[in-house]
Amino acid sequence: MSAAEQSSFFDFFGGSAPVPTGIEAPADKPDVVFERSAKATRYRLTLKKDGTAVAIVPLRGSEREARAFVEEHREWLERARERQKRKPRGATVWTLGTHVLWRGELSEVRKAVDGERPQVCIAADVFRVARLDGDLRPTLEAHFLRLAKAELPARTWELAAVTGMSVSTVSVRNQRTRWGSCSADGGISLNWRLVQTPDFVRDYIIYHELMHLKEMNHSDRFWARVGEVCPGWRDAEKWLKRNGSLLGL
């Protein structure tokens, strides 16, 4: 697996040379916009809905490293654009009979037979809804977020204890381009959609961010640390590559 593939879902930490004000995109790639951010601590590459790529440059990042970062992730960017082209416009509606990725498996949204209030079940889980007709997605995703805020921090603290890592905070967010991130002060942020993935994928993302607390980069030494705590990380990366689009990433 190439370095670009390994880092498809994560940020790289950048250099220290000052970046000039108003970096412009190379003439042959005008669809990449470089933006300097005083709050950014790492280089980031995101893709807007209109197909424009935005490269975020840390305050003391260098133009050379910013351009190199974009080129290193060019393959990922092109794949992301292809997925964007294939993705139907507008949010997909979830109704009874829709198959939703839940706990790593595509499961049908079905009417729950028990209970006086409207309920649906996905695999073995039952969720209350306001009504059984119409779009169930907003309500179900709200349930998923609630579960994520309970489960993901608890699992992070558990794995932090196992690996001996010091974590200051764990937050769960609605990230659109990343599965997880961490800060130099020990804060970890996780994408709530991880509750829809298999346990081994969820744990890999957590291990990935925990190891960033030791290595703030994606060097060979970093991946060696990941391999020590999560030997199956390559399988998790493959799963994310195959199924990430089902979760909107």
Backbone as CSV, one residue per row, in Angstrom:
resi,resn,N_x,N_y,N_z,CA_x,CA_y,CA_z,C_x,C_y,C_z
1,MET,0.850,-1.201,0.000,0.000,0.000,0.000,0.880,1.242,0.000
2,SER,0.573,2.183,-0.854,1.380,3.390,-0.945,1.104,4.307,0.227
3,ALA,2.007,5.278,0.452,1.815,6.236,1.532,0.550,7.029,1.338
4,ALA,0.221,7.344,0.072,-1.001,8.113,-0.203,-2.229,7.325,0.187
5,GLU,-2.231,6.006,-0.094,-3.370,5.179,0.252,-3.486,5.022,1.764
6,GLN,-2.332,4.881,2.434,-2.347,4.717,3.870,-2.929,5.937,4.559
7,SER,-2.763,7.112,3.991,-3.187,8.337,4.648,-4.441,8.925,4.047
8,SER,-5.192,8.147,3.281,-6.358,8.671,2.586,-7.345,9.351,3.514
9,PHE,-7.476,8.834,4.755,-8.527,9.326,5.630,-7.978,10.194,6.753
10,PHE,-6.698,10.524,6.699,-6.103,11.229,7.814,-5.275,12.412,7.337
11,ASP,-4.931,13.303,8.295,-4.127,14.477,8.009,-2.651,14.191,8.212
12,PHE,-1.814,14.971,7.522,-0.386,14.926,7.726,0.013,16.152,8.536
13,PHE,1.074,16.040,9.319,1.601,17.193,10.026,2.713,17.794,9.180
14,GLY,2.754,19.108,9.156,3.610,19.783,8.189,4.882,20.378,8.740
15,GLY,5.500,21.251,7.928,6.793,21.834,8.212,6.716,23.109,9.006
16,SER,7.818,23.857,8.987,7.899,25.009,9.866,8.234,26.312,9.158
17,ALA,8.576,26.285,7.884,8.930,27.517,7.195,7.693,28.348,6.914
18,PRO,7.779,29.704,7.045,6.602,30.538,6.824,6.072,30.395,5.408
19,VAL,4.765,30.476,5.272,4.151,30.390,3.959,3.791,31.794,3.510
20,PRO,4.051,32.156,2.248,3.725,33.492,1.787,2.226,33.706,1.750
21,THR,1.807,34.961,1.895,0.393,35.284,1.867,-0.171,35.034,0.480
22,GLY,-1.349,34.377,0.457,-2.055,34.195,-0.806,-1.367,33.281,-1.782
23,ILE,-1.079,32.042,-1.388,-0.524,31.079,-2.328,-1.566,30.787,-3.395
24,GLU,-1.183,30.809,-4.622,-2.114,30.521,-5.701,-1.883,29.120,-6.233
25,ALA,-2.915,28.561,-6.784,-2.804,27.207,-7.320,-1.909,27.216,-8.545
26,PRO,-1.185,26.109,-8.801,-0.371,26.017,-9.998,-1.229,26.225,-11.234
27,ALA,-0.643,26.800,-12.275,-1.398,27.139,-13.477,-2.033,25.917,-14.121
28,ASP,-1.350,24.747,-14.018,-1.895,23.560,-14.664,-2.900,22.823,-13.779
29,LYS,-3.098,23.289,-12.547,-4.069,22.658,-11.657,-4.862,23.748,-10.933
30,PRO,-5.631,24.541,-11.671,-6.352,25.658,-11.063,-7.473,25.230,-10.141
31,ASP,-7.781,23.925,-10.106,-8.868,23.466,-9.249,-8.420,23.224,-7.822
32,VAL,-7.158,23.455,-7.501,-6.656,23.316,-6.141,-6.431,24.711,-5.560
33,VAL,-7.094,25.009,-4.468,-6.977,26.310,-3.821,-6.207,26.141,-2.520
34,PHE,-5.178,26.961,-2.317,-4.374,26.904,-1.105,-4.834,28.011,-0.159
35,GLU,-5.146,27.617,1.071,-5.603,28.583,2.063,-4.758,28.451,3.324
36,ARG,-4.203,29.568,3.782,-3.430,29.554,5.021,-4.373,29.746,6.204
37,SER,-4.150,28.987,7.275,-5.001,29.066,8.453,-4.147,29.209,9.706
38,ALA,-4.478,30.214,10.511,-3.751,30.426,11.764,-4.085,29.334,12.784
39,LYS,-5.237,28.672,12.622,-5.657,27.643,13.566,-5.141,26.257,13.190
40,ALA,-4.778,26.073,11.929,-4.357,24.743,11.463,-3.004,24.365,12.038
41,THR,-2.859,23.123,12.446,-1.581,22.601,12.947,-0.993,21.572,11.996
42,ARG,-1.694,21.302,10.892,-1.227,20.298,9.936,-1.771,20.651,8.556
43,TYR,-1.180,20.085,7.540,-1.707,20.247,6.188,-2.958,19.392,6.045
44,ARG,-3.951,19.916,5.342,-5.175,19.148,5.094,-5.593,19.352,3.643
45,LEU,-6.201,18.334,3.093,-6.728,18.405,1.730,-8.165,17.932,1.762
46,THR,-9.078,18.808,1.343,-10.493,18.466,1.329,-11.070,18.739,-0.053
47,LEU,-12.206,18.124,-0.317,-12.863,18.286,-1.604,-14.250,18.861,-1.391
48,LYS,-14.508,20.024,-1.996,-15.813,20.661,-1.870,-16.820,19.988,-2.795
49,LYS,-18.092,20.300,-2.571,-19.145,19.691,-3.367,-19.051,20.070,-4.834
50,ASP,-18.446,21.244,-5.128,-18.330,21.665,-6.524,-17.106,21.077,-7.211
51,GLY,-16.377,20.193,-6.510,-15.211,19.547,-7.099,-13.910,20.286,-6.883
52,THR,-13.951,21.415,-6.186,-12.735,22.180,-5.909,-12.005,21.593,-4.712
53,ALA,-10.722,21.357,-4.877,-9.905,20.860,-3.779,-9.329,22.053,-3.017
54,VAL,-9.379,21.985,-1.693,-8.847,23.051,-0.854,-7.739,22.467,0.015
55,ALA,-6.549,23.028,-0.111,-5.414,22.609,0.704,-5.231,23.635,1.820
56,ILE,-5.383,23.193,3.055,-5.207,24.061,4.213,-3.746,24.013,4.647
57,VAL,-3.141,25.196,4.782,-1.722,25.297,5.116,-1.577,25.908,6.498
58,PRO,-0.817,25.286,7.416,-0.602,25.876,8.744,0.068,27.244,8.632
59,LEU,-0.053,28.039,9.664,0.485,29.398,9.652,1.965,29.427,9.292
60,ARG,2.716,28.467,9.818,4.153,28.432,9.546,4.511,27.342,8.541
61,GLY,3.537,26.895,7.772,3.814,25.916,6.729,4.493,26.576,5.541
62,SER,5.139,25.778,4.727,5.847,26.307,3.566,5.080,26.022,2.283
63,GLU,5.241,26.877,1.305,4.598,26.682,0.010,5.086,25.395,-0.639
64,ARG,6.383,25.145,-0.536,6.939,23.936,-1.148,6.307,22.689,-0.555
65,GLU,6.188,22.632,0.768,5.618,21.453,1.406,4.113,21.342,1.136
66,ALA,3.455,22.496,1.013,2.020,22.478,0.710,1.774,21.862,-0.665
67,ARG,2.556,22.273,-1.646,2.400,21.724,-2.990,2.786,20.245,-3.028
68,ALA,3.821,19.884,-2.299,4.246,18.485,-2.255,3.161,17.627,-1.596
69,PHE,2.520,18.168,-0.569,1.449,17.452,0.109,0.297,17.166,-0.853
70,VAL,-0.072,18.174,-1.650,-1.158,17.993,-2.615,-0.794,16.921,-3.636
71,GLU,0.424,16.977,-4.160,0.839,16.000,-5.165,0.918,14.593,-4.580
72,GLU,1.311,14.505,-3.334,1.387,13.196,-2.678,0.010,12.570,-2.548
73,HIS,-1.019,13.429,-2.447,-2.383,12.953,-2.287,-3.204,13.105,-3.566
74,ARG,-2.519,13.316,-4.680,-3.217,13.507,-5.949,-4.064,12.277,-6.309
75,GLU,-3.529,11.090,-6.074,-4.264,9.866,-6.400,-5.543,9.778,-5.576
76,TRP,-5.440,10.071,-4.273,-6.633,10.074,-3.425,-7.642,11.107,-3.910
77,LEU,-7.155,12.282,-4.291,-8.036,13.357,-4.742,-8.812,12.948,-5.987
78,GLU,-8.141,12.306,-6.927,-8.825,11.882,-8.147,-9.863,10.809,-7.848
79,ARG,-9.545,9.902,-6.932,-10.530,8.885,-6.553,-11.738,9.530,-5.881
80,ALA,-11.474,10.532,-5.033,-12.567,11.226,-4.354,-13.457,11.941,-5.358
81,ARG,-12.865,12.521,-6.381,-13.659,13.202,-7.407,-14.508,12.202,-8.193
82,GLU,-13.946,11.031,-8.451,-14.717,10.017,-9.162,-15.908,9.554,-8.327
83,ARG,-15.689,9.368,-7.018,-16.794,8.980,-6.142,-17.850,10.069,-6.103
84,GLN,-17.388,11.320,-6.109,-18.319,12.442,-6.068,-19.189,12.481,-7.320
85,LYS,-18.600,12.158,-8.465,-19.358,12.158,-9.712,-20.422,11.064,-9.714
86,ARG,-20.084,9.914,-9.113,-21.014,8.785,-9.107,-22.104,8.931,-8.058
87,LYS,-21.845,9.771,-7.048,-22.794,9.913,-5.953,-24.006,10.718,-6.397
88,PRO,-25.220,10.228,-6.171,-26.413,10.978,-6.572,-26.534,12.287,-5.814
89,ARG,-27.075,13.292,-6.471,-27.262,14.586,-5.837,-28.312,14.482,-4.733
90,GLY,-28.052,15.209,-3.667,-28.990,15.205,-2.559,-28.787,13.996,-1.651
91,ALA,-29.265,14.098,-0.438,-29.115,13.005,0.517,-30.022,11.848,0.146
92,THR,-29.534,10.642,0.325,-30.336,9.459,0.067,-31.421,9.333,1.125
93,VAL,-32.621,9.059,0.688,-33.749,8.903,1.608,-33.773,7.474,2.150
94,TRP,-33.986,7.346,3.449,-34.119,6.035,4.076,-35.587,5.794,4.398
95,THR,-36.131,4.719,3.889,-37.503,4.326,4.179,-37.506,2.862,4.609
96,LEU,-38.659,2.345,4.987,-38.755,0.922,5.290,-38.315,0.128,4.054
97,GLY,-37.434,-0.812,4.256,-36.909,-1.592,3.146,-35.534,-1.145,2.671
98,THR,-35.107,0.070,3.064,-33.772,0.544,2.703,-32.720,-0.280,3.444
99,HIS,-31.637,-0.587,2.777,-30.526,-1.284,3.419,-29.481,-0.252,3.862
100,VAL,-29.167,-0.283,5.141,-28.274,0.691,5.777,-27.070,-0.039,6.350
101,LEU,-25.896,0.577,6.212,-24.698,-0.002,6.814,-24.763,0.212,8.321
102,TRP,-24.793,-0.890,9.051,-24.928,-0.805,10.505,-24.092,-1.894,11.164
103,ARG,-23.171,-1.472,11.999,-22.256,-2.392,12.677,-21.474,-3.244,11.682
104,GLY,-21.206,-2.659,10.525,-20.377,-3.337,9.542,-21.124,-4.165,8.522
105,GLU,-22.451,-4.264,8.646,-23.230,-5.072,7.722,-24.356,-4.243,7.106
106,LEU,-24.674,-4.522,5.835,-25.823,-3.881,5.216,-27.081,-4.578,5.724
107,SER,-27.894,-3.834,6.446,-29.074,-4.409,7.078,-30.316,-3.625,6.669
108,GLU,-31.421,-4.328,6.537,-32.667,-3.708,6.099,-33.344,-2.963,7.246
109,VAL,-33.880,-1.785,6.931,-34.691,-1.045,7.896,-36.082,-1.667,7.866
110,ARG,-36.496,-2.274,8.984,-37.766,-2.994,9.034,-38.666,-2.427,10.133
111,LYS,-39.934,-2.612,9.981,-40.890,-2.211,11.006,-40.776,-3.166,12.185
112,ALA,-40.670,-2.598,13.390,-40.613,-3.422,14.593,-42.017,-3.880,14.947
113,VAL,-42.136,-5.137,15.275,-43.474,-5.699,15.493,-43.995,-5.422,16.901
114,ASP,-43.104,-5.155,17.848,-43.524,-4.927,19.229,-43.532,-3.442,19.548
115,GLY,-44.305,-3.106,20.556,-44.322,-1.725,21.013,-45.494,-0.945,20.446
116,GLU,-46.055,-0.052,21.268,-47.186,0.747,20.844,-46.754,1.938,19.999
117,ARG,-45.580,2.475,20.283,-45.086,3.620,19.527,-44.397,3.130,18.261
118,PRO,-44.373,3.978,17.211,-43.695,3.572,15.966,-42.221,3.264,16.225
119,GLN,-41.775,2.125,15.751,-40.381,1.719,15.917,-39.915,0.982,14.670
120,VAL,-38.629,1.057,14.423,-38.028,0.275,13.347,-36.861,-0.494,13.932
121,CYS,-36.477,-1.555,13.267,-35.310,-2.309,13.701,-34.311,-2.424,12.556
122,ILE,-33.053,-2.345,12.918,-31.946,-2.558,11.988,-31.083,-3.636,12.609
123,ALA,-31.039,-4.794,11.966,-30.398,-5.967,12.569,-31.086,-6.240,13.906
124,ALA,-30.324,-6.258,15.015,-30.920,-6.568,16.313,-31.297,-5.323,17.105
125,ASP,-31.049,-4.152,16.559,-31.300,-2.904,17.284,-32.653,-2.310,16.909
126,VAL,-33.351,-1.783,17.904,-34.670,-1.185,17.716,-34.581,0.312,18.022
127,PHE,-35.177,1.123,17.140,-35.134,2.578,17.289,-36.541,3.159,17.187
128,ARG,-36.841,4.089,18.057,-38.123,4.769,17.994,-38.095,5.841,16.906
129,VAL,-39.207,5.993,16.230,-39.337,7.022,15.194,-40.670,7.724,15.391
130,ALA,-40.816,8.918,14.818,-42.056,9.666,14.954,-43.167,9.052,14.114
131,ARG,-42.779,8.539,12.935,-43.740,7.928,12.019,-43.001,6.950,11.128
132,LEU,-43.747,6.024,10.553,-43.120,4.974,9.755,-43.030,5.326,8.272
133,ASP,-43.759,6.346,7.842,-43.668,6.746,6.439,-42.723,7.945,6.331
134,GLY,-42.329,8.275,5.131,-41.420,9.391,4.920,-39.965,9.005,5.136
135,ASP,-39.102,10.007,5.211,-37.662,9.800,5.331,-37.289,9.525,6.783
136,LEU,-36.766,8.344,7.040,-36.365,7.949,8.392,-34.917,8.308,8.699
137,ARG,-34.180,8.773,7.709,-32.742,8.976,7.890,-32.401,9.982,8.992
138,PRO,-33.005,11.176,9.038,-32.622,12.131,10.091,-32.794,11.547,11.496
139,THR,-33.909,10.856,11.719,-34.160,10.281,13.037,-33.169,9.177,13.357
140,LEU,-32.921,8.301,12.394,-32.005,7.184,12.643,-30.576,7.672,12.849
141,GLU,-30.154,8.653,12.064,-28.798,9.172,12.237,-28.655,9.883,13.576
142,ALA,-29.734,10.475,14.078,-29.695,11.070,15.409,-29.500,9.988,16.470
143,HIS,-30.149,8.845,16.273,-29.945,7.711,17.182,-28.495,7.215,17.092
144,PHE,-27.972,7.116,15.878,-26.591,6.647,15.692,-25.608,7.588,16.399
145,LEU,-25.846,8.890,16.264,-24.969,9.880,16.903,-25.013,9.737,18.417
146,ARG,-26.207,9.524,18.951,-26.347,9.357,20.399,-25.552,8.135,20.879
147,LEU,-25.659,7.030,20.138,-24.902,5.840,20.505,-23.401,6.067,20.379
148,ALA,-23.016,6.786,19.334,-21.594,7.060,19.113,-20.998,7.866,20.260
149,LYS,-21.742,8.843,20.755,-21.234,9.683,21.845,-21.082,8.904,23.147
150,ALA,-21.811,7.805,23.261,-21.667,6.958,24.441,-20.578,5.911,24.255
151,GLU,-20.514,5.317,23.070,-19.628,4.178,22.840,-18.187,4.555,22.480
152,LEU,-18.023,5.533,21.588,-16.678,5.822,21.086,-15.731,6.379,22.147
153,PRO,-16.158,7.343,22.964,-15.238,7.796,24.016,-14.887,6.673,24.989
154,ALA,-15.873,5.861,25.363,-15.603,4.774,26.307,-14.562,3.803,25.740
155,ARG,-14.694,3.470,24.447,-13.733,2.553,23.835,-12.362,3.210,23.705
156,THR,-12.335,4.496,23.446,-11.055,5.208,23.337,-10.310,5.197,24.664
157,TRP,-11.009,5.491,25.755,-10.364,5.465,27.063,-9.863,4.056,27.383
158,GLU,-10.625,3.045,26.983,-10.219,1.664,27.232,-8.933,1.326,26.487
159,LEU,-8.872,1.669,25.197,-7.676,1.362,24.408,-6.500,2.248,24.806
160,ALA,-6.780,3.454,25.278,-5.704,4.320,25.767,-5.040,3.686,26.984
161,ALA,-5.853,3.088,27.854,-5.301,2.427,29.033,-4.478,1.208,28.637
162,VAL,-4.968,0.463,27.644,-4.254,-0.731,27.182,-2.896,-0.371,26.594
163,THR,-2.846,0.722,25.848,-1.600,1.129,25.176,-0.743,2.062,26.022
164,GLY,-1.245,2.466,27.176,-0.479,3.348,28.047,-0.393,4.771,27.548
165,MET,-1.359,5.210,26.746,-1.347,6.556,26.191,-2.154,7.499,27.081
166,SER,-1.694,8.737,27.160,-2.373,9.756,27.950,-3.262,10.591,27.038
167,VAL,-4.560,10.503,27.244,-5.535,11.236,26.439,-6.207,12.281,27.315
168,SER,-6.334,13.495,26.805,-6.942,14.569,27.596,-8.448,14.638,27.393
169,THR,-8.889,14.582,26.148,-10.322,14.655,25.846,-10.642,13.751,24.664
170,VAL,-11.894,13.313,24.592,-12.387,12.554,23.442,-13.704,13.182,23.013
171,SER,-13.780,13.605,21.762,-15.011,14.204,21.245,-15.501,13.402,20.046
172,VAL,-16.794,13.466,19.802,-17.419,12.788,18.670,-18.073,13.853,17.814
173,ARG,-17.731,13.874,16.516,-18.182,14.951,15.646,-18.751,14.418,14.335
174,ASN,-19.355,15.332,13.618,-19.917,15.019,12.302,-18.931,15.443,11.222
175,GLN,-17.797,14.758,11.165,-16.775,15.092,10.188,-17.134,14.526,8.821
176,ARG,-16.863,15.286,7.767,-17.221,14.858,6.418,-16.028,14.350,5.616
177,THR,-14.820,14.587,6.086,-13.648,14.188,5.294,-12.649,13.345,6.083
178,ARG,-12.892,13.129,7.371,-11.929,12.395,8.185,-12.644,11.419,9.103
179,TRP,-11.964,10.328,9.400,-12.478,9.367,10.365,-12.069,9.749,11.778
180,GLY,-10.932,10.399,11.895,-10.464,10.787,13.213,-9.345,11.792,13.121
181,SER,-9.053,12.433,14.228,-7.942,13.384,14.285,-7.498,13.486,15.736
182,CYS,-6.315,14.055,15.938,-5.827,14.249,17.297,-5.070,15.554,17.362
183,SER,-4.888,16.056,18.566,-4.162,17.304,18.780,-2.945,17.037,19.646
184,ALA,-2.015,17.955,19.622,-0.770,17.769,20.359,-0.996,17.714,21.869
185,ASP,-2.101,18.263,22.349,-2.358,18.255,23.787,-3.112,17.007,24.249
186,GLY,-3.242,16.021,23.356,-3.846,14.752,23.754,-5.330,14.634,23.500
187,GLY,-5.905,15.563,22.752,-7.316,15.485,22.423,-7.546,14.634,21.182
188,ILE,-8.545,13.786,21.231,-8.880,12.921,20.099,-10.316,13.194,19.682
189,SER,-10.519,13.332,18.374,-11.854,13.543,17.814,-12.168,12.400,16.860
190,LEU,-13.369,11.848,16.965,-13.762,10.703,16.155,-15.051,10.988,15.401
191,ASN,-15.160,10.402,14.232,-16.348,10.535,13.401,-17.445,9.616,13.940
192,TRP,-18.650,10.152,14.154,-19.712,9.340,14.737,-20.072,8.128,13.887
193,ARG,-19.779,8.187,12.564,-20.127,7.087,11.669,-19.340,5.809,11.956
194,LEU,-18.362,5.893,12.842,-17.613,4.689,13.198,-18.503,3.644,13.860
195,VAL,-19.652,4.057,14.422,-20.554,3.051,14.994,-21.211,2.220,13.904
196,GLN,-21.127,2.668,12.668,-21.683,1.896,11.563,-20.680,0.901,10.994
197,THR,-19.433,0.986,11.411,-18.384,0.118,10.887,-18.201,-1.103,11.781
198,PRO,-17.477,-2.121,11.303,-17.168,-3.275,12.158,-16.294,-2.854,13.332
199,ASP,-16.311,-3.618,14.393,-15.523,-3.284,15.583,-14.041,-3.158,15.261
200,PHE,-13.522,-4.028,14.394,-12.079,-3.993,14.126,-11.686,-2.737,13.373
201,VAL,-12.598,-2.184,12.589,-12.327,-0.922,11.890,-12.386,0.240,12.870
202,ARG,-13.420,0.244,13.702,-13.526,1.280,14.747,-12.270,1.308,15.606
203,ASP,-11.823,0.131,16.056,-10.639,0.076,16.917,-9.397,0.538,16.180
204,TYR,-9.287,0.210,14.902,-8.127,0.654,14.132,-8.043,2.176,14.099
205,ILE,-9.152,2.843,13.852,-9.130,4.306,13.811,-8.687,4.870,15.154
206,ILE,-9.186,4.287,16.229,-8.801,4.759,17.561,-7.315,4.516,17.807
207,TYR,-6.839,3.315,17.489,-5.411,3.029,17.634,-4.578,3.999,16.798
208,HIS,-5.044,4.276,15.592,-4.333,5.187,14.685,-4.117,6.539,15.354
209,GLU,-5.183,7.081,15.932,-5.066,8.389,16.571,-4.240,8.315,17.851
210,LEU,-4.348,7.224,18.590,-3.537,7.076,19.797,-2.049,7.048,19.462
211,MET,-1.681,6.382,18.384,-0.277,6.324,18.002,0.228,7.671,17.476
212,HIS,-0.691,8.505,17.003,-0.278,9.856,16.615,0.183,10.664,17.827
213,LEU,-0.241,10.289,19.003,0.217,10.990,20.199,1.695,10.713,20.457
214,LYS,2.220,9.644,19.826,3.652,9.355,19.899,4.387,9.862,18.678
215,GLU,3.759,9.742,17.523,4.370,10.136,16.249,3.387,11.027,15.491
216,MET,3.633,12.333,15.474,2.732,13.264,14.802,3.044,13.328,13.304
217,ASN,2.990,12.183,12.656,3.303,12.099,11.229,2.830,10.744,10.727
218,HIS,3.120,10.444,9.473,2.813,9.132,8.914,4.105,8.480,8.393
219,SER,5.126,8.542,9.207,6.414,7.965,8.863,6.368,6.446,9.020
220,ASP,7.437,5.789,8.571,7.535,4.341,8.744,7.481,3.973,10.227
221,ARG,8.082,4.817,11.052,8.066,4.548,12.494,6.640,4.605,13.048
222,PHE,5.849,5.558,12.525,4.447,5.638,12.962,3.709,4.359,12.602
223,TRP,3.835,3.905,11.338,3.102,2.706,10.916,3.586,1.467,11.655
224,ALA,4.864,1.469,12.054,5.370,0.351,12.857,4.675,0.331,14.215
225,ARG,4.465,1.489,14.792,3.759,1.567,16.079,2.312,1.100,15.927
226,VAL,1.660,1.510,14.836,0.287,1.068,14.589,0.241,-0.452,14.470
227,GLY,1.206,-1.015,13.735,1.249,-2.460,13.557,1.439,-3.208,14.864
228,GLU,2.151,-2.612,15.811,2.374,-3.261,17.100,1.083,-3.403,17.896
229,VAL,0.224,-2.378,17.851,-1.002,-2.400,18.651,-2.210,-2.898,17.864
230,CYS,-2.103,-2.831,16.532,-3.235,-3.216,15.681,-2.706,-3.965,14.460
231,PRO,-2.357,-5.242,14.618,-1.759,-6.010,13.506,-2.640,-6.072,12.259
232,GLY,-3.959,-5.964,12.412,-4.855,-6.075,11.266,-5.211,-4.753,10.629
233,TRP,-4.352,-3.731,10.801,-4.713,-2.394,10.314,-4.869,-2.343,8.795
234,ARG,-4.125,-3.160,8.069,-4.255,-3.147,6.606,-5.642,-3.624,6.169
235,ASP,-6.171,-4.626,6.853,-7.521,-5.095,6.528,-8.549,-4.010,6.819
236,ALA,-8.328,-3.259,7.892,-9.243,-2.163,8.224,-9.191,-1.077,7.155
237,GLU,-7.990,-0.755,6.675,-7.847,0.244,5.613,-8.573,-0.220,4.351
238,LYS,-8.448,-1.511,4.033,-9.118,-2.042,2.846,-10.631,-1.931,2.996
239,TRP,-11.136,-2.228,4.190,-12.576,-2.119,4.419,-13.045,-0.680,4.221
240,LEU,-12.293,0.261,4.765,-12.663,1.675,4.635,-12.627,2.114,3.179
241,LYS,-11.660,1.635,2.445,-11.560,2.001,1.039,-12.736,1.463,0.248
242,ARG,-13.180,0.242,0.578,-14.299,-0.374,-0.145,-15.644,0.204,0.266
243,ASN,-15.776,0.557,1.531,-17.107,0.893,2.061,-17.278,2.332,2.517
244,GLY,-16.215,3.115,2.473,-16.304,4.488,2.963,-17.375,5.303,2.253
245,SER,-17.561,5.060,0.961,-18.564,5.812,0.193,-19.981,5.529,0.675
246,LEU,-20.216,4.347,1.277,-21.539,4.019,1.804,-21.880,4.882,3.006
247,LEU,-20.843,5.438,3.632,-21.044,6.280,4.796,-20.892,7.756,4.466
248,GLY,-20.730,8.052,3.176,-20.632,9.453,2.756,-19.237,10.010,2.815
249,LEU,-18.196,9.157,3.022,-16.820,9.615,3.059,-16.030,8.982,1.931
